[in-house]
Amino acid sequence: QVQLVESGGGLVQPGGSLRLSCAASGSIGSINAMGWYRQTPGKERELVAIVTSGDGPNFGDSVKGRFTISVNNAKDTVYLQMNSLKPEDTAVYYCWAQLQVGILNRGFWGQGTQVTVSS
């Protein structure tokens, strides 16, 4: 069974940094894309950052210049480095991946990790 397991969320002061990790496990053939979305109550889930195989990273407008994303293919893990955090970055952050499982490419979501930016 394929799973995405996230870690690294928590409470941080404005201007601080956090790094989120998301590891894929199970019978995975290849990783086509991995990234992060976030959601706050009453709002739609929005793109934070994503890396697609063979392409560069893409970022949501609100995090450009502050967040970076990287993938360790050997560990099937994606990282989100968040710097200069603002209170408006407070949200549940969800890992998403498009993985080859058997002969199919399927999308998977992690369980979500809370990030709270507050003094």
KOLDONU-668241 format. One record per residue: residue number from 0; residue in three letters; x, z, y of N, C-alpha, C, O in turn. Coordinates in pm, whole numbers, plus 50000, padded with zeros to 5 digits. Each point is the difference from the previous one (the first is absolute). Example, Ala and Ser with C-alpha at 12.3 -4.5 7.8 and 13.67 -1.06 7.14 Angstrom:
% KOLDONU-668241
<k:0&r:ALA&n.x:51319&n.z:50780&n.y:49431&ca.x:49911&ca.z:50000&ca.y:50119&c.x:50090&c.z:50000&c.y:50120&o.x:50104&o.z:50066&o.y:49998>
<k:1&r:SER&n.x:49861&n.z:49862&n.y:50107&ca.x:50082&ca.z:50006&ca.y:50119&c.x:49923&c.z:50073&c.y:50109&o.x:50051&o.z:50017&o.y:50111>
This chain:
% KOLDONU-668241
<k:0&r:GLN&n.x:50084&n.z:50000&n.y:49880&ca.x:49916&ca.z:50000&ca.y:50120&c.x:50088&c.z:50000&c.y:50125&o.x:50094&o.z:50079&o.y:50010>
<k:1&r:VAL&n.x:49874&n.z:49833&n.y:50083&ca.x:50080&ca.z:49989&ca.y:50123&c.x:49953&c.z:50102&c.y:50101&o.x:49880&o.z:50018&o.y:50021>
<k:2&r:GLN&n.x:50215&n.z:50049&n.y:50040&ca.x:49969&ca.z:50098&ca.y:50104&c.x:50094&c.z:49984&c.y:50117&o.x:50115&o.z:49958&o.y:49985>
<k:3&r:LEU&n.x:49834&n.z:50076&n.y:50133&ca.x:50083&ca.z:50012&ca.y:50120&c.x:49997&c.z:50146&c.y:50041&o.x:49894&o.z:50056&o.y:50025>
<k:4&r:VAL&n.x:50223&n.z:50005&n.y:49982&ca.x:50009&ca.z:50142&ca.y:50033&c.x:50074&c.z:50016&c.y:50132&o.x:50116&o.z:49961&o.y:50014>
<k:5&r:GLU&n.x:49815&n.z:50097&n.y:50082&ca.x:50054&ca.z:50016&ca.y:50134&c.x:50055&c.z:50141&c.y:50021&o.x:49959&o.z:50095&o.y:49933>
<k:6&r:SER&n.x:50135&n.z:49915&n.y:50159&ca.x:50052&ca.z:50131&ca.y:50039&c.x:50057&c.z:49990&c.y:50141&o.x:50026&o.z:49891&o.y:50050>
<k:7&r:GLY&n.x:49991&n.z:50225&n.y:50012&ca.x:50068&ca.z:50004&ca.y:50128&c.x:49914&c.z:50029&c.y:50121&o.x:50052&o.z:50013&o.y:50111>
<k:8&r:GLY&n.x:49818&n.z:49999&n.y:49871&ca.x:49916&ca.z:50031&ca.y:50114&c.x:50016&c.z:50145&c.y:50044&o.x:50070&o.z:50078&o.y:49935>
<k:9&r:GLY&n.x:49866&n.z:49956&n.y:50177&ca.x:50007&ca.z:50137&ca.y:50048&c.x:49973&c.z:50009&c.y:50147&o.x:49946&o.z:49908&o.y:50062>
<k:10&r:LEU&n.x:50092&n.z:50205&n.y:49994&ca.x:49980&ca.z:50030&ca.y:50141&c.x:50131&c.z:49981&c.y:50074&o.x:50104&o.z:50049&o.y:49957>
<k:11&r:VAL&n.x:49891&n.z:49881&n.y:50155&ca.x:50119&ca.z:49977&ca.y:50081&c.x:49962&c.z:50005&c.y:50147&o.x:49887&o.z:49968&o.y:50036>
<k:12&r:GLN&n.x:50207&n.z:50072&n.y:50047&ca.x:49974&ca.z:50005&ca.y:50144&c.x:50011&c.z:49861&c.y:50061&o.x:50069&o.z:49914&o.y:49946>
<k:13&r:PRO&n.x:49864&n.z:50063&n.y:50165&ca.x:50015&ca.z:49872&ca.y:50069&c.x:50147&c.z:49971&c.y:50029&o.x:50076&o.z:50089&o.y:50041>
<k:14&r:GLY&n.x:49962&n.z:49785&n.y:49938&ca.x:50139&ca.z:49961&ca.y:50017&c.x:50084&c.z:50015&c.y:49875&o.x:50114&o.z:49954&o.y:49996>
<k:15&r:GLY&n.x:49831&n.z:50111&n.y:49904&ca.x:50074&ca.z:50023&ca.y:49875&c.x:49994&c.z:49881&c.y:49906&o.x:49947&o.z:49894&o.y:50033>
<k:16&r:SER&n.x:50109&n.z:50128&n.y:49848&ca.x:50009&ca.z:49894&ca.y:49899&c.x:49953&c.z:50051&c.y:49865&o.x:50008&o.z:50119&o.y:49969>
<k:17&r:LEU&n.x:49943&n.z:49788&n.y:49952&ca.x:49964&ca.z:50026&ca.y:49860&c.x:50033&c.z:49875&c.y:49920&o.x:50000&o.z:49889&o.y:50052>
<k:18&r:ARG&n.x:50028&n.z:50132&n.y:49821&ca.x:50017&ca.z:49886&ca.y:49910&c.x:49905&c.z:50015&c.y:49883&o.x:49999&o.z:50102&o.y:49931>
<k:19&r:LEU&n.x:49920&n.z:49795&n.y:50049&ca.x:49909&ca.z:49995&ca.y:49886&c.x:50061&c.z:49915&c.y:49890&o.x:50070&o.z:49902&o.y:50025>
<k:20&r:SER&n.x:49902&n.z:50139&n.y:49853&ca.x:50045&ca.z:49924&ca.y:49883&c.x:49880&c.z:49969&c.y:49912&o.x:49904&o.z:50076&o.y:49994>
<k:21&r:CYS&n.x:50104&n.z:49812&n.y:49938&ca.x:49895&ca.z:49962&ca.y:49906&c.x:50066&c.z:49931&c.y:49882&o.x:50063&o.z:49895&o.y:50015>
<k:22&r:ALA&n.x:49922&n.z:50164&n.y:49868&ca.x:50061&ca.z:49947&ca.y:49880&c.x:49894&c.z:49943&c.y:49908&o.x:49899&o.z:50065&o.y:49972>
<k:23&r:ALA&n.x:50124&n.z:49815&n.y:49981&ca.x:49911&ca.z:49937&ca.y:49903&c.x:50051&c.z:50030&c.y:49859&o.x:50120&o.z:49994&o.y:49973>
<k:24&r:SER&n.x:49787&n.z:50038&n.y:49940&ca.x:50038&ca.z:50027&ca.y:49861&c.x:49902&c.z:49933&c.y:49907&o.x:49887&o.z:49968&o.y:50037>
<k:25&r:GLY&n.x:50159&n.z:50010&n.y:49840&ca.x:49916&ca.z:49933&ca.y:49901&c.x:50059&c.z:49867&c.y:49960&o.x:50116&o.z:49969&o.y:50030>
<k:26&r:SER&n.x:49804&n.z:49953&n.y:49903&ca.x:50047&ca.z:49870&ca.y:49948&c.x:49987&c.z:49893&c.y:50109&o.x:49900&o.z:49929&o.y:50008>
<k:27&r:ILE&n.x:50204&n.z:50064&n.y:50074&ca.x:50000&ca.z:49909&ca.y:50114&c.x:50092&c.z:49883&c.y:49972&o.x:50114&o.z:50019&o.y:49958>
<k:28&r:GLY&n.x:49836&n.z:49861&n.y:50064&ca.x:50085&ca.z:49883&ca.y:49981&c.x:50086&c.z:49974&c.y:50121&o.x:50122&o.z:49987&o.y:49990>
<k:29&r:SER&n.x:49815&n.z:50006&n.y:50125&ca.x:50073&ca.z:49978&ca.y:50124&c.x:49917&c.z:50054&c.y:50115&o.x:49880&o.z:50025&o.y:49987>
<k:30&r:ILE&n.x:50187&n.z:49993&n.y:50125&ca.x:49933&ca.z:50048&ca.y:50122&c.x:49990&c.z:49884&c.y:50097&o.x:50101&o.z:49944&o.y:50042>
<k:31&r:ASN&n.x:49778&n.z:50019&n.y:49993&ca.x:49979&ca.z:49890&ca.y:50096&c.x:49997&c.z:50050&c.y:50143&o.x:50041&o.z:49929&o.y:50092>
<k:32&r:ALA&n.x:49909&n.z:50192&n.y:49927&ca.x:49992&ca.z:50057&ca.y:50134&c.x:49982&c.z:50150&c.y:49987&o.x:49937&o.z:50050&o.y:49907>
<k:33&r:MET&n.x:50119&n.z:50022&n.y:50189&ca.x:49979&ca.z:50145&ca.y:50009&c.x:49991&c.z:50037&c.y:50146&o.x:50068&o.z:49942&o.y:50084>
<k:34&r:GLY&n.x:49847&n.z:50154&n.y:49945&ca.x:49988&ca.z:50038&ca.y:50140&c.x:49916&c.z:50124&c.y:50019&o.x:49968&o.z:50071&o.y:49904>
<k:35&r:TRP&n.x:49998&n.z:49954&n.y:50220&ca.x:49928&ca.z:50120&ca.y:50040&c.x:49886&c.z:49966&c.y:50094&o.x:50012&o.z:49915&o.y:50088>
<k:36&r:TYR&n.x:49877&n.z:50153&n.y:49890&ca.x:49886&ca.z:49997&ca.y:50089&c.x:49970&c.z:50144&c.y:50039&o.x:50049&o.z:50095&o.y:49937>
<k:37&r:ARG&n.x:49870&n.z:49921&n.y:50167&ca.x:49959&ca.z:50134&ca.y:50038&c.x:49855&c.z:49999&c.y:50044&o.x:49944&o.z:49897&o.y:50040>
<k:38&r:GLN&n.x:49997&n.z:50221&n.y:49952&ca.x:49858&ca.z:50012&ca.y:50035&c.x:49972&c.z:50136&c.y:50060&o.x:50050&o.z:50102&o.y:49954>
<k:39&r:THR&n.x:49867&n.z:49897&n.y:50151&ca.x:49950&ca.z:50123&ca.y:50061&c.x:49849&c.z:50002&c.y:49982&o.x:49938&o.z:49895&o.y:49980>
<k:40&r:PRO&n.x:50001&n.z:50224&n.y:50028&ca.x:49855&ca.z:50011&ca.y:49978&c.x:49921&c.z:49908&c.y:50093&o.x:50023&o.z:49998&o.y:50121>
<k:41&r:GLY&n.x:49886&n.z:49929&n.y:49822&ca.x:49913&ca.z:49914&ca.y:50078&c.x:50059&c.z:49865&c.y:50037&o.x:49934&o.z:49919&o.y:50065>
<k:42&r:LYS&n.x:50189&n.z:50056&n.y:49893&ca.x:50065&ca.z:49873&ca.y:50032&c.x:50037&c.z:49926&c.y:49872&o.x:50012&o.z:50058&o.y:49892>
<k:43&r:GLU&n.x:50005&n.z:49810&n.y:50124&ca.x:50042&ca.z:49920&ca.y:49886&c.x:50147&c.z:50021&c.y:49970&o.x:50079&o.z:50038&o.y:50087>
<k:44&r:ARG&n.x:49955&n.z:49938&n.y:49788&ca.x:50140&ca.z:50009&ca.y:49961&c.x:50076&c.z:49887&c.y:50070&o.x:49955&o.z:49886&o.y:50002>
<k:45&r:GLU&n.x:50162&n.z:50147&n.y:50056&ca.x:50076&ca.z:49901&ca.y:50074&c.x:50141&c.z:49986&c.y:49944&o.x:50056&o.z:50093&o.y:49942>
<k:46&r:LEU&n.x:49997&n.z:49788&n.y:50076&ca.x:50135&ca.z:49972&ca.y:49953&c.x:50102&c.z:50077&c.y:50084&o.x:49994&o.z:50001&o.y:50123>
<k:47&r:VAL&n.x:50100&n.z:50062&n.y:49808&ca.x:50114&ca.z:50061&ca.y:50066&c.x:50121&c.z:49909&c.y:49986&o.x:50060&o.z:49957&o.y:50099>
<k:48&r:ALA&n.x:49976&n.z:50013&n.y:49778&ca.x:50115&ca.z:49914&ca.y:49973&c.x:49991&c.z:49948&c.y:49857&o.x:49949&o.z:50068&o.y:49911>
<k:49&r:ILE&n.x:50103&n.z:49811&n.y:50070&ca.x:49996&ca.z:49941&ca.y:49866&c.x:50118&c.z:49907&c.y:49983&o.x:50044&o.z:49934&o.y:50095>
<k:50&r:VAL&n.x:50008&n.z:50061&n.y:49783&ca.x:50106&ca.z:49907&ca.y:49964&c.x:49949&c.z:49913&c.y:49887&o.x:49955&o.z:50050&o.y:49897>
<k:51&r:THR&n.x:50054&n.z:49820&n.y:50122&ca.x:49957&ca.z:49904&ca.y:49897&c.x:50124&c.z:49932&c.y:49943&o.x:50092&o.z:49964&o.y:50073>
<k:52&r:SER&n.x:49910&n.z:50020&n.y:49794&ca.x:50113&ca.z:49937&ca.y:49935&c.x:50030&c.z:49865&c.y:50062&o.x:49911&o.z:49915&o.y:50010>
<k:53&r:GLY&n.x:50213&n.z:50064&n.y:50029&ca.x:50040&ca.z:49873&ca.y:50059&c.x:49971&c.z:49988&c.y:50147&o.x:50024&o.z:49895&o.y:50060>
<k:54&r:ASP&n.x:49924&n.z:50212&n.y:50002&ca.x:49966&ca.z:49997&ca.y:50141&c.x:50050&c.z:50128&c.y:50066&o.x:50035&o.z:50097&o.y:49932>
<k:55&r:GLY&n.x:49969&n.z:49903&n.y:50198&ca.x:50042&ca.z:50118&ca.y:50073&c.x:49888&c.z:50099&c.y:50014&o.x:49887&o.z:49972&o.y:49961>
<k:56&r:PRO&n.x:50142&n.z:50145&n.y:50094&ca.x:49897&ca.z:50102&ca.y:50017&c.x:49906&c.z:49967&c.y:50115&o.x:50037&o.z:49931&o.y:50096>
<k:57&r:ASN&n.x:49843&n.z:50117&n.y:49893&ca.x:49902&ca.z:49989&ca.y:50107&c.x:49952&c.z:50140&c.y:50036&o.x:49983&o.z:50086&o.y:49914>
<k:58&r:PHE&n.x:49995&n.z:49935&n.y:50215&ca.x:49962&ca.z:50132&ca.y:50049&c.x:49873&c.z:49990&c.y:50083&o.x:49972&o.z:49899&o.y:50064>
<k:59&r:GLY&n.x:49950&n.z:50210&n.y:49933&ca.x:49891&ca.z:50010&ca.y:50092&c.x:50053&c.z:50014&c.y:50142&o.x:50109&o.z:50054&o.y:50020>
<k:60&r:ASP&n.x:49817&n.z:49897&n.y:50077&ca.x:50048&ca.z:49998&ca.y:50138&c.x:50033&c.z:50140&c.y:50050&o.x:50095&o.z:50018&o.y:50077>
<k:61&r:SER&n.x:49830&n.z:50081&n.y:49881&ca.x:50018&ca.z:50134&ca.y:50055&c.x:50126&c.z:50070&c.y:49950&o.x:50039&o.z:50102&o.y:50055>
<k:62&r:VAL&n.x:50025&n.z:49844&n.y:49841&ca.x:50119&ca.z:50067&ca.y:49945&c.x:50127&c.z:49918&c.y:50016&o.x:50108&o.z:50046&o.y:49963>
<k:63&r:LYS&n.x:49880&n.z:49834&n.y:50090&ca.x:50119&ca.z:49915&ca.y:50017&c.x:50104&c.z:50070&c.y:50086&o.x:49970&o.z:50057&o.y:50105>
<k:64&r:GLY&n.x:50154&n.z:49936&n.y:49847&ca.x:50110&ca.z:50063&ca.y:50071&c.x:50021&c.z:50146&c.y:49968&o.x:50100&o.z:50059&o.y:50039>
<k:65&r:ARG&n.x:49804&n.z:50001&n.y:49890&ca.x:50012&ca.z:50142&ca.y:49966&c.x:50010&c.z:50024&c.y:49848&o.x:50065&o.z:50094&o.y:49956>
<k:66&r:PHE&n.x:49870&n.z:49822&n.y:49968&ca.x:49998&ca.z:50015&ca.y:49855&c.x:50082&c.z:49889&c.y:49935&o.x:50006&o.z:49888&o.y:50050>
<k:67&r:THR&n.x:50055&n.z:50144&n.y:49839&ca.x:50067&ca.z:49899&ca.y:49918&c.x:49952&c.z:50015&c.y:49855&o.x:49957&o.z:50107&o.y:49958>
<k:68&r:ILE&n.x:50052&n.z:49784&n.y:49968&ca.x:49958&ca.z:49999&ca.y:49861&c.x:50111&c.z:49940&c.y:49916&o.x:50067&o.z:49905&o.y:50042>
<k:69&r:SER&n.x:49951&n.z:50149&n.y:49840&ca.x:50101&ca.z:49946&ca.y:49909&c.x:49952&c.z:50017&c.y:49857&o.x:49919&o.z:50088&o.y:49969>
<k:70&r:VAL&n.x:50133&n.z:49828&n.y:49944&ca.x:49962&ca.z:50003&ca.y:49858&c.x:50127&c.z:50010&c.y:49916&o.x:50095&o.z:49925&o.y:50020>
<k:71&r:ASN&n.x:49904&n.z:50168&n.y:49887&ca.x:50107&ca.z:50009&ca.y:49900&c.x:49944&c.z:49940&c.y:49871&o.x:49926&o.z:50065&o.y:49927>
<k:72&r:ASN&n.x:50111&n.z:49812&n.y:50047&ca.x:49943&ca.z:49930&ca.y:49885&c.x:50042&c.z:50064&c.y:49868&o.x:49926&o.z:49996&o.y:49902>
<k:73&r:ALA&n.x:50193&n.z:50061&n.y:50094&ca.x:50047&ca.z:50063&ca.y:49876&c.x:49914&c.z:50121&c.y:49964&o.x:49985&o.z:50033&o.y:49882>
<k:74&r:LYS&n.x:49959&n.z:50032&n.y:50222&ca.x:49919&ca.z:50119&ca.y:49976&c.x:49850&c.z:49972&c.y:50017&o.x:49919&o.z:50092&o.y:49988>
<k:75&r:ASP&n.x:50045&n.z:49783&n.y:50041&ca.x:49859&ca.z:49966&ca.y:50025&c.x:49939&c.z:50094&c.y:50102&o.x:49888&o.z:50050&o.y:49983>
<k:76&r:THR&n.x:50186&n.z:49973&n.y:50124&ca.x:49960&ca.z:50098&ca.y:50102&c.x:50006&c.z:49937&c.y:50138&o.x:50093&o.z:49926&o.y:50033>
<k:77&r:VAL&n.x:49806&n.z:50106&n.y:50047&ca.x:49998&ca.z:49958&ca.y:50139&c.x:50008&c.z:50124&c.y:50089&o.x:49940&o.z:50103&o.y:49970>
<k:78&r:TYR&n.x:50134&n.z:49884&n.y:50138&ca.x:50019&ca.z:50110&ca.y:50094&c.x:49947&c.z:49960&c.y:50137&o.x:50011&o.z:49884&o.y:50041>
<k:79&r:LEU&n.x:49933&n.z:50212&n.y:50029&ca.x:49958&ca.z:49979&ca.y:50137&c.x:50069&c.z:50107&c.y:50084&o.x:49969&o.z:50118&o.y:49989>
<k:80&r:GLN&n.x:50123&n.z:49839&n.y:50095&ca.x:50068&ca.z:50089&ca.y:50092&c.x:49925&c.z:49998&c.y:50133&o.x:49988&o.z:49897&o.y:50065>
<k:81&r:MET&n.x:49962&n.z:50219&n.y:49973&ca.x:49920&ca.z:50010&ca.y:50122&c.x:50075&c.z:50083&c.y:50102&o.x:50027&o.z:50118&o.y:49979>
<k:82&r:ASN&n.x:50007&n.z:49821&n.y:50132&ca.x:50072&ca.z:50067&ca.y:50108&c.x:49914&c.z:50004&c.y:50126&o.x:49901&o.z:49928&o.y:50012>
<k:83&r:SER&n.x:50139&n.z:50157&n.y:50079&ca.x:49928&ca.z:50013&ca.y:50129&c.x:49850&c.z:50014&c.y:49977&o.x:49919&o.z:49932&o.y:50063>
<k:84&r:LEU&n.x:50046&n.z:50157&n.y:49848&ca.x:49859&ca.z:50014&ca.y:49963&c.x:49917&c.z:50052&c.y:50116&o.x:50045&o.z:50081&o.y:50081>
<k:85&r:LYS&n.x:49831&n.z:49871&n.y:49924&ca.x:49905&ca.z:50036&ca.y:50104&c.x:49878&c.z:50064&c.y:49936&o.x:49973&o.z:49978&o.y:49882>
<k:86&r:PRO&n.x:49953&n.z:50101&n.y:50195&ca.x:49877&ca.z:50059&ca.y:49943&c.x:49904&c.z:49894&c.y:49944&o.x:49929&o.z:50027&o.y:49902>
<k:87&r:GLU&n.x:50069&n.z:49856&n.y:50157&ca.x:49910&ca.z:49895&ca.y:49950&c.x:50046&c.z:49938&c.y:49869&o.x:49929&o.z:49917&o.y:49942>
<k:88&r:ASP&n.x:50188&n.z:50123&n.y:50010&ca.x:50044&ca.z:49957&ca.y:49866&c.x:49940&c.z:50088&c.y:49891&o.x:50013&o.z:49971&o.y:49881>
<k:89&r:THR&n.x:49920&n.z:50136&n.y:50159&ca.x:49936&ca.z:50088&ca.y:49903&c.x:49895&c.z:49924&c.y:49921&o.x:49910&o.z:49939&o.y:50057>
<k:90&r:ALA&n.x:50103&n.z:50066&n.y:49811&ca.x:49911&ca.z:49925&ca.y:49911&c.x:50035&c.z:50031&c.y:49856&o.x:50101&o.z:50065&o.y:49970>
<k:91&r:VAL&n.x:49815&n.z:49887&n.y:49941&ca.x:50037&ca.z:49996&ca.y:49859&c.x:50068&c.z:49866&c.y:49976&o.x:49944&o.z:49894&o.y:50031>
<k:92&r:TYR&n.x:50173&n.z:50110&n.y:49914&ca.x:50078&ca.z:49879&ca.y:49975&c.x:49989&c.z:49964&c.y:49852&o.x:50023&o.z:50082&o.y:49911>
<k:93&r:TYR&n.x:49942&n.z:49792&n.y:50066&ca.x:49980&ca.z:49951&ca.y:49864&c.x:50103&c.z:49893&c.y:49968&o.x:50023&o.z:49907&o.y:50077>
<k:94&r:CYS&n.x:50039&n.z:50108&n.y:49809&ca.x:50087&ca.z:49897&ca.y:49948&c.x:49915&c.z:49893&c.y:49932&o.x:49901&o.z:50030&o.y:49934>
<k:95&r:TRP&n.x:50140&n.z:49845&n.y:50083&ca.x:49932&ca.z:49888&ca.y:49933&c.x:50106&c.z:49909&c.y:49942&o.x:50105&o.z:49979&o.y:50060>
<k:96&r:ALA&n.x:49866&n.z:49966&n.y:49824&ca.x:50094&ca.z:49907&ca.y:49939&c.x:49923&c.z:49892&c.y:49925&o.x:49896&o.z:50026&o.y:49939>
<k:97&r:GLN&n.x:50158&n.z:49855&n.y:50067&ca.x:49951&ca.z:49893&ca.y:49913&c.x:50105&c.z:49982&c.y:49890&o.x:50115&o.z:49964&o.y:50026>
<k:98&r:LEU&n.x:49841&n.z:50062&n.y:49853&ca.x:50094&ca.z:50004&ca.y:49887&c.x:49957&c.z:49901&c.y:49893&o.x:49881&o.z:49973&o.y:49981>
<k:99&r:GLN&n.x:50217&n.z:49974&n.y:49950&ca.x:49970&ca.z:49920&ca.y:49882&c.x:49984&c.z:50094&c.y:49882&o.x:50092&o.z:50073&o.y:49963>
<k:100&r:VAL&n.x:49790&n.z:49925&n.y:49978&ca.x:49972&ca.z:50081&ca.y:49883&c.x:49951&c.z:49904&c.y:49892&o.x:49891&o.z:49945&o.y:50009>
<k:101&r:GLY&n.x:50191&n.z:50037&n.y:49890&ca.x:49968&ca.z:49897&ca.y:49901&c.x:50011&c.z:49864&c.y:50066&o.x:50103&o.z:49967&o.y:50059>
<k:102&r:ILE&n.x:49791&n.z:49953&n.y:49932&ca.x:50002&ca.z:49867&ca.y:50061&c.x:49925&c.z:49999&c.y:50134&o.x:49986&o.z:49895&o.y:50063>
<k:103&r:LEU&n.x:49968&n.z:50221&n.y:49979&ca.x:49920&ca.z:50008&ca.y:50122&c.x:50078&c.z:50064&c.y:50114&o.x:50087&o.z:50084&o.y:49978>
<k:104&r:ASN&n.x:49881&n.z:49876&n.y:50145&ca.x:50046&ca.z:50069&ca.y:50120&c.x:49884&c.z:50084&c.y:50052&o.x:49892&o.z:49949&o.y:50030>
<k:105&r:ARG&n.x:50132&n.z:50181&n.y:49981&ca.x:49892&ca.z:50091&ca.y:50039&c.x:50045&c.z:50091&c.y:50112&o.x:50118&o.z:50033&o.y:50012>
<k:106&r:GLY&n.x:49786&n.z:50008&n.y:50070&ca.x:50027&ca.z:50095&ca.y:50107&c.x:49972&c.z:50142&c.y:49954&o.x:49904&o.z:50026&o.y:49928>
<k:107&r:PHE&n.x:50184&n.z:50065&n.y:50116&ca.x:49986&ca.z:50142&ca.y:49964&c.x:50015&c.z:50085&c.y:50126&o.x:50075&o.z:49966&o.y:50091>
<k:108&r:TRP&n.x:49852&n.z:50144&n.y:49911&ca.x:50009&ca.z:50098&ca.y:50109&c.x:50054&c.z:50132&c.y:49948&o.x:49972&o.z:50040&o.y:49887>
<k:109&r:GLY&n.x:50107&n.z:50027&n.y:50197&ca.x:50038&ca.z:50137&ca.y:49972&c.x:49888&c.z:50094&c.y:50039&o.x:49896&o.z:49958&o.y:50051>
<k:110&r:GLN&n.x:50127&n.z:50171&n.y:49926&ca.x:49895&ca.z:50099&ca.y:50023&c.x:49992&c.z:50043&c.y:50146&o.x:49903&o.z:50064&o.y:50041>
<k:111&r:GLY&n.x:50198&n.z:49902&n.y:50036&ca.x:50001&ca.z:50037&ca.y:50142&c.x:50079&c.z:50127&c.y:50025&o.x:50000&o.z:50092&o.y:49918>
<k:112&r:THR&n.x:50067&n.z:49912&n.y:50195&ca.x:50074&ca.z:50119&ca.y:50041&c.x:49975&c.z:50024&c.y:50149&o.x:50004&o.z:49907&o.y:50081>
<k:113&r:GLN&n.x:49970&n.z:50218&n.y:49953&ca.x:49963&ca.z:50035&ca.y:50138&c.x:50125&c.z:50011&c.y:50087&o.x:50097&o.z:50065&o.y:49963>
<k:114&r:VAL&n.x:49897&n.z:49871&n.y:50152&ca.x:50103&ca.z:50015&ca.y:50103&c.x:49931&c.z:50054&c.y:50123&o.x:49905&o.z:49940&o.y:50051>
<k:115&r:THR&n.x:50144&n.z:50173&n.y:49998&ca.x:49943&ca.z:50062&ca.y:50119&c.x:50110&c.z:50017&c.y:50103&o.x:50103&o.z:50062&o.y:49974>
<k:116&r:VAL&n.x:49874&n.z:49881&n.y:50144&ca.x:50095&ca.z:50010&ca.y:50110&c.x:49938&c.z:50088&c.y:50107&o.x:49904&o.z:49961&o.y:50067>
<k:117&r:SER&n.x:50152&n.z:50158&n.y:49947&ca.x:49941&ca.z:50096&ca.y:50092&c.x:50103&c.z:50104&c.y:50039&o.x:50089&o.z:50035&o.y:49922>
<k:118&r:SER&n.x:49897&n.z:50014&n.y:50200&ca.x:50087&ca.z:50107&ca.y:50045&c.x:49935&c.z:50136&c.y:49975&o.x:50059&o.z:50104&o.y:50032>
